[in-house]
Structure formats: C-alpha cells, structure tokens
C-alpha cells in the first residue's frame, strides 16, 4: 500500500498541511469511515517520504483483510502499570558548543525540533553533566586544585554555552524540563589515582566534600533559573574509562548515599531531589545494585530509583531487558529510568542508516514494557564529525549539525524517538496489551486526557497487516516494511 502523506514533520520541522490538496482528498477517500474521527495513524518508514506523517490511508475498510490478518494487538486500557515521566536527551558541553556555532535561524529550528510540542517532538526530559565528561572539549572542574572546602566553586565555564542552551530549551518546552544531573568523576585530588580520567576511586577523606559539591552545583544552576529534578550518583560506576570516570563498588555507592550524599541533601533542604543509583548498563541491576540499596530502609529512603544504559550490547551480547523487568517486579515503587544510550562508532556515511533507528525503537518498546518510566538519549546535538569530544570517543546523535554549511542533519533516530515523545505525555499510564506474533513490537500508554497512544514497529522486510482492538474498538492497519507507527485513539 503506497503511503499518502497529508501531514508531516518535514525537515524544516514545522507541522504543516501538504500543499497538494488532491493527496488530502485521496487519503480521506481511502480511510473515510467513522473510525477516521476516532483514530489517527502516524508513520515513519524506510525508503518513503513518511516521517511522523499522518497516514490514515493505512487503515483498512476491507472486511476480508480484517478477517485474514495474522497479527492481533489487543489493548486493555483498564489494566495499568507504571506512570510515565518523560523522554528527552542530554544537553552536554558538546551539544551546547555545536549549537552556539549555528545561525540564529538554525538554532530556533533546532529548538523547535526537539522541544516544541506542536512543531517538534516535545522533549520533556533532560540530563546534563556536572563539570566535564568525554563530550566536552576539555577536562575541567568548578574549583581550584586542592580546594576541599569548595571556596572557589563557580560555574562560569557553563555560562558560556551550556546554561544558555538549557535556558532556551526550557523556554521552548513551555517553561519546564525535568532535568537530572550526573558527574563523570570527582576532581582529581579527591581520587586515589589523582586523575580525573582513568577510573580511580573517591578517597574517604573527601566523601563529605564531594557530597557538598553536588549541593553547590544544584544551587548554582537553580540560581540561574534551571530547576534540577534529580541526580545520579555517578555515571557508569563500574567502568574505568580513558575519559572522566570513577569506580564505585555496589557497597561503596550504597555507603556514599547512606552516609554522605543522602544526609547532606536532606540537611541542605534538597531532600526533594530524586537520587538515582547505578546509571550504568542493564545487566545484573537487581543482584548487584537494586537489592543492596532498596532492601535497606536506611539507604532506600534516599533513593528514588535506578538508572541504566544500553551498552551491555557493546561486546555483541543481547540487550538485557529482562533485568529491567526483574527490578520493576521486585521494587514496583522505585523508578526505572533509561539514563543514556547512543549509537557508537561514528561514521558520517551512515547518518541515514535505518538500523540505527530500529535499535532505538527496539530498546524503547522493550524498556517501557518492562516498567521504565522515562527514556533519555545521549547528546541531543553533535557536529558533522560526531563531536566535539576530548578523547576522540565520537558517536551519533539524532540530529547533527554540519557547522561548515550551517545545516542540520535529521537522522531516522530522531523520528523514531518522536513516535514516543510526541504522543506520550507526562503522567500517562502504561496499559497492558497482548500481541499474537513476534513479527511486530508494540507498547501502549493512556494519557491523562483519555487518549491512548499505541506504538507499533515492524523490523521485517514485508508490509504487515494487523488488527488493533481495545474494547469495542477494532481496526485493521497496514504497517510498511521497516517502519514505526503511532496510533492515537
């Protein structure tokens, strides 16, 4: 079935009607049943011009198709699970530095693309780094070397690029972003290897000083009008990296939260900030982190939940989605947040490689179906070389900028993420569903206005006809090969 695109988010990222009125009429004729008033289908598909396009022509009125369709998705809106927090990406130094090189026109296009709920995909969640990370142009902290008492603490570095971008993102998002912050390493003098890079561990005599550092950062950012919703204790605490990194054993992370960070936040009037443990890969989250922290009431009281990444697949292993589900089942009152993921090993010839987008769809659907409340991509913007990055650890982002041409490059990943972020809103409830065939992947959420968003993904090489049912509603829809759809009803 050939798609007819009447409404789409175009590369200029303005939601607009097609200037071809005959296409609108054709689409209406194909899907002109009463269900047209109750249901909307948005599609992104490989080798087509469909990019978050309203495409009700994929709805079938053919009774025989409804009968012979081999795939059924049955949605039960009465049975709910986790409450949705948001979807977004990290506003890193790299993203902010690239943004600053764009013309004002392109800057506004970029902001609309991510944060405008109508013109773009409505990001509502954000992450940023506490001093430098690998996606900074250099390594830096907010204090002078050896300043244990933090008397020299200032965030002037961030005022040049990162804070202005954060403020503009918040404004474009309607005045609110759910922001959490993460450190990649304490300052070098606080670690046993005297190096902000290459792992090392926090020295016990600096634990209180390091806890105070989080407080200083949060307060300085909030003075700038940038509210902080939460924080992770340490980015990737089990990895010794050639960039900013610091190792915490499960017991060390627990004890730092229990004896220093948690009480310090409480003492300083910041107990409402949501503390996220782990912030590393999915595998073995329950056994090695969640059980240790969440089963201890004296430390669990300080922890909102657990964060995770997807890089367990780096060495070729499968995604560990079951690990997410195990934590959700064992601790249903704790939050599960995807805190970072990107496509590694940058290659400019693969900006439009569809498999990258399908990796996002696969991970997002499975993470949500296993109890995740929010999903945070890595850098929101990188340059044409996958950076800047001070250790050459270049990667992909959903949007790149060719700063030599003042152009934005929208990858398929951007549109796949948009199928979730544009249609699932804060405080939505995930609702249960069953799917009869593994050919398709799907998840569903019910928004607070009563509208349901069902996301369906087809990774196969063939179009698939499926029945979607919810109570008395039953409709038959075709999803093209290598496509993702959001059905709103």
C-alpha positions in Angstrom: 0.0 0.0 0.0 1.6 3.3 -1.0 1.5 6.0 1.7 -0.2 9.3 1.2 1.3 11.9 3.4 -1.1 14.7 4.3 0.5 16.0 7.4 4.2 15.5 8.3 7.0 16.9 10.3 9.2 17.9 7.4 13.0 18.6 7.5 12.2 22.2 8.4 10.3 20.8 11.4 7.1 22.7 11.0 3.9 20.7 11.4 2.1 21.6 8.2 -0.6 20.6 5.7 0.6 19.3 2.4 0.2 21.8 -0.4 -1.2 19.0 -2.6 -4.9 19.1 -1.8 -5.6 16.1 -4.0 -3.5 13.9 -1.7 -5.6 15.0 1.2 -8.7 14.1 -0.7 -7.3 10.8 -1.7 -6.4 10.0 1.9 -9.8 10.9 3.1 -11.4 8.6 0.4 -9.2 5.7 1.4 -9.9 5.9 5.1 -13.2 7.8 5.2 -15.0 5.6 7.7 -16.3 6.7 11.1 -13.1 5.4 12.6 -11.3 8.3 11.0 -12.8 10.5 13.7 -11.7 8.2 16.4 -8.2 7.2 15.3 -5.1 8.7 13.8 -2.1 6.8 12.4 1.3 8.4 12.2 4.0 6.6 10.2 7.8 6.7 9.6 9.0 4.2 7.0 12.2 3.4 5.2 12.5 4.3 1.5 9.5 6.6 1.7 8.8 10.3 2.5 6.9 9.3 5.6 8.4 11.0 8.7 5.9 11.1 11.6 3.3 11.6 8.8 -0.4 11.4 9.4 -1.3 8.4 7.3 -4.8 7.2 7.9 -4.7 5.6 4.5 -3.1 2.7 6.2 -6.4 2.0 8.0 -8.4 -0.7 6.1 -12.1 -0.8 5.5 -11.7 -4.2 3.8 -13.6 -6.8 5.8 -11.6 -9.7 4.3 -8.4 -8.1 5.5 -9.8 -7.8 9.0 -10.6 -11.5 8.9 -7.4 -12.7 7.4 -4.9 -10.5 9.3 -2.5 -12.8 11.1 -1.3 -10.4 13.7 -3.5 -9.1 16.5 -2.7 -6.4 19.1 -5.2 -6.4 22.0 -5.0 -3.4 24.3 -6.6 -3.5 27.8 -6.9 0.1 28.9 -8.3 -0.9 32.3 -5.1 -2.6 33.4 -2.3 -0.1 34.0 1.3 -0.2 35.1 4.0 2.5 35.6 3.4 6.2 35.4 5.3 8.0 32.5 7.9 10.6 33.4 9.2 11.8 30.1 11.5 11.4 27.1 14.5 13.6 26.2 18.2 13.8 25.7 21.4 15.0 27.3 22.4 18.7 26.9 26.2 18.2 27.1 29.0 20.7 26.6 29.4 19.2 23.1 25.8 19.8 22.2 25.9 23.4 23.5 29.2 24.2 21.7 27.8 23.0 18.4 24.5 24.8 19.0 26.4 28.1 19.5 28.0 27.8 16.1 24.7 27.7 14.3 22.9 30.8 12.9 20.0 32.2 14.9 17.6 30.7 12.4 19.0 27.3 12.6 19.2 27.5 16.4 15.5 28.2 16.5 14.7 25.4 14.1 16.8 23.0 16.3 15.0 24.1 19.5 11.6 23.7 17.9 12.6 20.3 16.5 13.2 18.8 20.0 11.2 20.9 22.5 8.2 22.5 20.8 5.1 20.2 21.4 3.5 21.3 18.2 6.3 22.0 15.7 8.6 19.3 17.0 8.6 16.1 19.1 8.0 17.6 22.5 11.0 16.5 24.6 10.2 16.9 28.3 13.2 15.3 30.0 16.9 16.3 30.0 20.2 15.3 31.5 23.4 17.4 31.9 26.9 16.8 33.2 28.4 18.0 36.5 31.7 19.6 35.2 33.4 17.8 32.3 32.6 14.5 30.6 34.0 12.9 27.4 31.6 15.1 25.4 33.4 18.3 26.5 36.2 20.0 24.6 38.5 19.6 27.6 38.6 18.4 31.2 37.6 20.9 33.9 36.0 21.2 37.3 34.3 24.1 39.2 37.0 24.5 41.9 40.7 25.2 42.2 43.0 22.2 42.7 43.0 21.1 46.3 40.1 23.2 47.4 38.5 20.7 49.8 36.2 23.4 51.3 34.9 24.4 47.8 35.6 28.1 48.5 36.5 28.7 44.8 33.4 26.9 43.4 31.8 28.7 40.4 30.1 27.6 37.2 31.4 30.3 34.9 32.5 27.7 32.5 28.9 26.6 31.9 27.6 30.1 31.4 29.3 30.4 28.0 27.5 27.6 26.2 25.6 25.1 28.3 23.5 27.3 30.5 22.2 29.5 27.6 21.1 26.3 25.7 19.4 24.9 28.8 17.5 28.1 29.3 16.4 28.2 25.7 15.4 24.5 25.8 13.3 25.1 28.9 11.6 28.1 27.3 10.8 26.3 24.1 9.4 23.3 26.1 6.8 25.7 27.6 8.8 26.7 30.7 9.5 23.2 32.2 12.0 20.4 31.6 12.5 17.5 34.0 16.3 17.8 34.4 18.6 15.4 36.1 22.4 15.9 36.5 25.3 13.4 36.6 29.0 13.6 37.5 31.6 11.6 35.5 34.3 12.0 38.1 35.2 13.9 41.3 38.1 16.4 40.9 41.5 14.6 40.6 42.8 15.4 44.1 39.7 13.7 45.6 40.6 10.3 44.0 43.2 7.7 44.7 44.8 7.9 41.3 45.0 11.8 41.4 43.4 11.8 37.9 40.0 13.0 36.7 40.3 10.3 34.0 41.0 6.6 34.0 38.8 5.4 36.8 40.1 5.5 40.3 38.0 5.7 43.5 36.8 8.5 45.8 39.1 8.9 48.8 37.2 8.5 52.1 38.6 11.8 53.4 36.9 13.7 50.6 33.5 12.0 50.7 31.8 14.9 52.5 33.4 17.5 50.3 32.2 15.6 47.2 28.7 15.4 48.6 28.8 19.2 49.2 29.9 19.6 45.5 26.5 18.2 44.3 24.7 20.7 46.6 26.8 23.6 45.3 26.1 22.6 41.7 22.3 22.3 42.1 22.0 25.6 43.9 24.1 27.5 41.4 22.0 26.1 38.5 18.8 26.9 40.3 20.0 30.4 40.8 20.3 30.6 37.0 16.6 29.6 36.7 17.3 26.0 35.8 15.4 23.7 38.2 17.0 20.3 39.0 14.6 17.4 39.4 17.2 14.8 40.3 20.7 13.5 40.1 22.6 10.3 39.6 25.4 9.4 42.0 28.0 8.5 39.3 28.0 7.9 35.6 29.0 4.3 34.8 30.5 3.5 38.2 31.7 0.1 37.1 33.8 1.3 34.2 37.4 2.5 34.1 37.4 4.8 31.0 40.1 6.8 29.3 37.8 9.8 29.9 36.3 11.1 33.1 35.4 8.1 35.3 35.3 6.9 38.9 34.7 3.4 40.2 32.1 2.6 42.9 31.6 -0.9 44.1 27.9 -1.6 45.0 28.8 -1.3 48.7 30.7 1.9 48.1 27.8 3.5 46.2 25.4 2.4 48.9 27.6 3.8 51.7 28.2 7.1 50.0 24.5 7.6 49.5 23.6 6.4 53.0 26.3 8.3 55.0 27.1 11.4 52.9 25.0 12.3 49.9 21.6 11.5 51.2 22.0 13.1 54.6 23.7 16.2 53.0 20.8 16.7 50.6 18.4 16.4 53.5 20.4 18.8 55.7 20.7 21.4 52.9 16.9 21.4 52.2 17.3 19.4 49.0 15.6 16.2 50.1 13.1 16.5 47.3 15.8 15.9 44.7 15.4 12.5 43.2 18.6 10.4 43.7 19.2 7.7 41.0 21.6 4.8 41.7 23.7 2.8 39.2 23.5 4.8 36.0 25.2 2.0 34.1 24.2 -1.0 31.9 21.1 -3.1 32.3 22.7 -6.4 33.2 22.6 -7.6 36.8 20.9 -4.5 38.1 18.8 -6.4 40.6 21.5 -8.6 42.0 24.4 -6.2 42.2 22.7 -2.8 42.9 18.9 -2.7 43.4 18.8 -5.4 46.1 21.6 -3.9 48.1 20.2 -0.4 48.2 16.4 -0.8 48.0 16.3 -3.6 50.6 18.0 -1.4 53.2 15.4 1.0 54.6 18.1 3.3 55.9 19.5 4.0 52.4 16.4 3.2 50.3 14.7 6.3 51.8 17.3 8.4 49.9 16.9 6.7 46.5 14.2 7.5 44.0 15.2 4.6 41.7 17.7 3.2 39.4 19.1 4.4 36.1 20.6 2.3 33.3 22.3 2.4 29.9 22.2 0.0 26.9 25.9 -0.6 26.3 25.8 -4.2 27.5 25.5 -4.9 23.8 28.9 -3.3 23.1 30.7 -6.7 23.1 28.0 -8.3 20.9 25.7 -9.6 23.7 21.9 -9.2 23.6 20.0 -6.4 25.4 19.2 -7.4 28.9 15.6 -6.2 29.0 14.7 -8.9 31.5 16.9 -7.2 34.0 14.8 -4.1 33.9 11.6 -6.2 34.4 13.2 -8.0 37.4 13.8 -4.7 39.2 10.3 -3.5 38.4 8.8 -6.7 39.8 10.9 -6.7 42.9 10.6 -3.0 43.7 7.4 -1.6 41.9 7.6 1.6 44.0 11.0 2.5 42.7 11.6 4.4 39.5 13.4 2.9 36.5 14.9 5.5 34.2 16.9 4.9 31.0 19.7 7.5 31.5 21.9 7.1 28.4 22.2 5.4 25.1 23.7 6.2 21.7 24.9 4.6 18.5 28.7 4.3 18.9 31.5 4.2 16.3 30.6 7.3 14.3 30.7 7.0 10.6 29.4 10.0 8.5 28.4 7.7 5.7 25.7 6.2 8.0 23.7 9.3 9.0 20.6 7.7 7.3 21.3 4.1 8.3 17.8 2.8 9.2 19.2 0.1 11.5 20.2 2.8 14.0 16.6 4.0 14.3 15.4 0.5 14.7 17.8 0.0 17.6 16.1 2.9 19.3 12.6 1.5 18.7 13.5 -2.0 19.9 15.1 -0.6 23.1 12.4 1.9 23.9 9.5 -0.5 23.4 11.1 -3.2 25.5 12.2 -0.9 28.2 8.8 0.6 28.6 7.2 -2.8 28.6 9.4 -3.8 31.4 8.5 -0.9 33.7 10.7 2.0 32.6 9.1 5.5 33.4 11.4 7.6 31.3 14.0 7.4 28.5 17.0 9.7 28.0 19.0 9.7 24.8 22.7 10.8 24.9 23.8 14.0 23.1 20.9 16.0 21.6 23.3 17.5 19.0 26.8 16.8 17.6 28.7 18.2 14.7 29.4 16.6 11.4 32.3 14.6 12.9 30.3 13.1 15.8 31.9 15.5 18.4 33.4 17.5 19.9 34.9 15.0 22.3 38.3 15.5 24.0 39.3 11.8 23.8 38.0 11.0 20.3 35.1 8.9 21.5 32.8 10.1 18.7 29.3 8.8 18.2 25.9 9.5 16.6 23.1 11.8 17.8 19.5 12.1 16.5 20.4 15.4 15.0 23.8 16.5 13.7 24.9 19.9 12.5 27.3 20.5 9.7 28.7 23.7 11.1 30.7 24.4 7.9 27.4 24.7 6.0 25.0 25.8 8.8 22.9 22.8 8.1 21.0 20.4 10.4 21.1 16.7 9.6 18.0 14.8 10.9 18.7 11.1 11.2 16.0 8.4 11.3 16.6 8.0 15.0 15.1 11.5 15.6 11.8 10.4 14.0 11.7 7.0 15.8 12.1 8.7 19.2 9.4 11.2 18.2 6.9 8.4 17.8 7.1 8.1 21.6 7.9 11.6 22.9 5.3 13.5 20.8 2.4 11.3 21.7 3.0 10.0 25.3 2.7 12.8 27.8 3.7 13.3 31.5 1.7 11.2 33.9 0.4 8.8 31.2 -0.1 5.2 32.4 1.3 2.3 30.5 -1.5 -0.1 29.7 -1.2 -3.8 29.2 -1.6 -5.5 25.8 -1.0 -8.8 24.1 0.4 -9.3 20.6 -0.1 -12.5 18.7 3.0 -12.5 16.6 6.7 -11.6 17.2 6.8 -10.0 13.8 5.8 -6.7 15.4 6.8 -5.0 18.6 4.4 -2.7 20.5 3.7 -0.7 23.6 0.7 1.4 24.7 0.1 4.3 27.1 -3.1 6.1 28.2 -2.7 9.8 28.5 -4.4 11.9 31.2 -6.9 13.2 28.6 -8.1 9.6 28.0 -6.4 9.3 24.6 -4.3 6.1 24.0 -1.0 6.0 22.1 -0.1 2.6 20.8 3.4 2.4 19.2 3.9 -0.5 16.7 7.2 -1.3 15.0 7.9 -3.6 12.0 11.5 -4.6 11.5 10.7 -7.1 8.8 11.2 -6.7 5.0 7.5 -7.0 4.3 4.3 -4.9 5.0 2.3 -6.4 7.8 -1.5 -6.2 8.3 -2.6 -6.3 11.9 -5.8 -5.9 13.9 -5.8 -3.4 16.8 -8.5 -3.9 19.4 -9.4 -2.0 22.5 -12.8 -2.8 24.0 -15.4 -2.2 21.3 -12.8 -0.5 19.0 -11.4 -2.8 16.3 -9.5 -1.6 13.3 -7.2 -3.1 10.8 -4.0 -1.3 9.8 -1.1 -1.9 7.5 2.4 -1.1 8.6 5.1 -0.9 5.9 8.3 -2.8 6.0 10.9 -1.3 8.3 8.5 1.2 9.8 7.2 2.5 13.0 3.7 3.8 13.7 1.9 5.6 16.5 -1.8 5.1 16.6 -3.7 7.7 18.7 -7.3 6.9 19.6 
